[in-house]
Amino acid sequence: MRKLIGQGQLTIVDAAGRRYRYGDESAGDPPIVIRFTDRATPRRAVLNPALELGEAYVDGRLRVEQGDIRGFLDLIGRNTHWDDDDAPRLGLWRPWRHNRRWTSVNWRRQARRNVAHHYDLSNELYRTFLDADLHYSCAYFADPAATLEEAQAAKLQHIAAKLALRPGQQVLDIGCGWGGLALHLHRTAGVKVLGITLSEQQLRVARRRAEDAGVADAVRFALLDYRDVRGTFDRIVSVGMFEHVGPPHYRSFFRICRGLLAPDGVMLLHTIGRADGPAPTDRWLARYIFPGGYVPALSQIAPAIEAARLWITDVESLRLHYARTIDHWLERVAASRQAIVSLYDERFYRMWEFYLAGALVAFRHDGHLNYQIQMTRRRETLPLTRDYMTQQDRHPE
């Protein structure tokens, strides 16, 4: 820990009450104090921090006595941030980083089970911390001072601008969530949308929203795997779903999308990515939050797009937008603690809190970011410059 903690202040209290202090106390950062309640957990946490720290916090074997879990993980993140000058400390913290085994083989049946594990939790849980439109993906902070609702609305318009929509077009939304994007595209551009999901909870909400809006004939939703979609679409959009495809299926995914896309069609993929290259999924996250989940590097996505003979017409890197988004989510989770505990229990609350706090650190200090990748089948499909995106983004009709 003396080698690891160079910024900030950390005090560790062991099971016998002995206190160990690390870091720079003169820096003025709020001190963090954690306590281990048994003798075995500290050793296990040192040997496998990615898994054991999360399990210890959820079980109550690791307690944050001064500060909170977000502050503790942020302290670790600041001292192991992905940068050249931190390579030695990064190696201390993540020896698992060099394990390149992929575990995300999401065949149809397994994919549905994996989605249900996370997205078929109570809709009431997601309502406690998401925006009113239920967008569970990175918002777009064109204005750093924007509210969560404003940033999510800006994200929808940003995506619509890149799709270059025209009234009457057929749009496929792969991984439609609770239907917010599909409804927005129909409402603002007059397109018809088929949204697909593997979550029964999401499907029920999305269909009810379309019916309540009186647009169920133009905005349809189906419990359907992307591999089972049939038809031709002028536009394909996928937001926050690609993380559940898995590297063994990347080439198949883009080949299927190309087959569904009209010759003059446009596709936009919005996905979490890694700037630090391919790496296995965090073991705690894979076990408790996203079984089968995998965050790809751009070096893994691009070859699969090339193999499908699609043109990459635009790539945007959203670097700190998800950190800002999760900041809002964590504040709302903390404010809704009693509601979440009533839905589940204290242990579940600590698990959810650790998940979001860890995700925040990944986007603020580690190599995580979001990519928006625009693709076409033909090179002449879109205008020669990006001006049309900016104009539509700022002045939607």
Disulfide bonds with the S-S distance in Angstrom:
none
